Structures are given as C-alpha cells and as structure tokens.
C-alpha cells in the first residue's frame, strides 16, 4: 500500500487587518470570521508573526501540517508591504511505501 503525506501552503496578501489568527473566531466577523473558521476547521496554522504593512498583519502563510514549518522571516523593501520568506523541511513531506 502506498501512503502519501501531503503539504499545503497558502500565502499572500489577504487584506484582512482584523483577522484573529490565534483561534478566537468569535472576535472576527464577516469575511474575516468566515476565513478564520475555514482555516481552523481544515487544520491550517498561520505562521507569520510580525506586522507586514504599517501596524497590520496582512500577508500570511497558512501551512498544513504545521510540522513542516521551520521559520518565517520579514524581507524589507519589496513594496509597501514586507515580504515574507517561508522555510519548510521538505524531508518531513515524504512518500513511503508499505
């Protein structure tokens, strides 16, 4: 039997300055609340932990499973937003044959 472990990363400027990425969906309303609940329901983790434009966290990386995530770093000077450099361990995403 062949088992495949898959990794999924969604990244970009979601333009959701008030989204609560820490698991408190009741504080997020409308589109932001819907997206937060969708992310948590499907097991994603938001790994950007610094502001990306002014005083807002707009640019995110949603990672599943969290175990492949290594680090996330700000890159200054790309635009009016900080760029985010995401590092993952591809060795943890393996195909095994049983």
N, C-alpha and C positions, 0 to 999 in steps of 0.2 A: 504494500500500500504506500502511496506517495502522499506525504504531508507537506504543505507549503505554508510558511509563515509569511504573511504579507505586511507591508508597512504602508501607511498612508500619511502624507504630509500636505496640508492645505496652507498656503501662505499668501499674504497680500495685504493691501490697504482696505480694510473692511468698513472704514468710515463709521465706526461705532464708538464714539468717545466715552460713552457712559456704560458700556457693556461691563458686566462684572464677570471676570474670567475665573473667579475663585469659588464658584459653586453656590452663589446666592442669587438664584434666578428671580426670586420674588422682588428684588430691588431693580431689576431690569424690566422695562415694559416694551410693548410693541415689537418691532423688528428685532431690537436688541435682546429682549427676553426670549423671543422665539429662537433666535440663533443660539443663545446660551443653552437653552434646554436641548436643542438638537445636538449640540456639541457634546454635552454631558451624557445624554441618552446613548450616544454611539461610542462613548469611551474615549473621546479625544481629550488631550491636555493642551492648553495654550501655554507656550514656553517662553514667550517674550516677556521679560520682567522689568523693562525700562521704557521710559517715555520715548515716543518716536517722532512726534511733531509738537513742539511747544510743550504744553502741560498735559498732553493727551497720549494715550497708547492707542494708535490707530492701525499700525502694521503688526500683524500677528502671524505666528506659525502654530497651526493646530496639528498635533502629532499623535499617531496611534501605531503601535503601542508606545507608551511613554519610555519603556526600557531601551529603545534605540537612540533616544535623545542623549547627546553629550553636552553641548553648550550652545548658547546664542549670544552673539556679540553685536553691539552697535557699530555701524560704519558711518562716519560723518562725511558730509559734503556731497552726497549723491544727488540730492534735490532739497526741497524744503522739508522733507522727511529724513529721518535717519534710516539708512539701510540696515537690514538685519541679516547677519551671516549665521546660518544654522549649521551645526555639525551633528552628524549621526554616526553610529557604529554599524556599518553595513554587515560586519561579521555576525552581528546578532540577528540579522534577517537571513535565515538560511533555509535551504531546501534539503530536507532529509528523506531518505528512502528507507522504509522499514521492511 
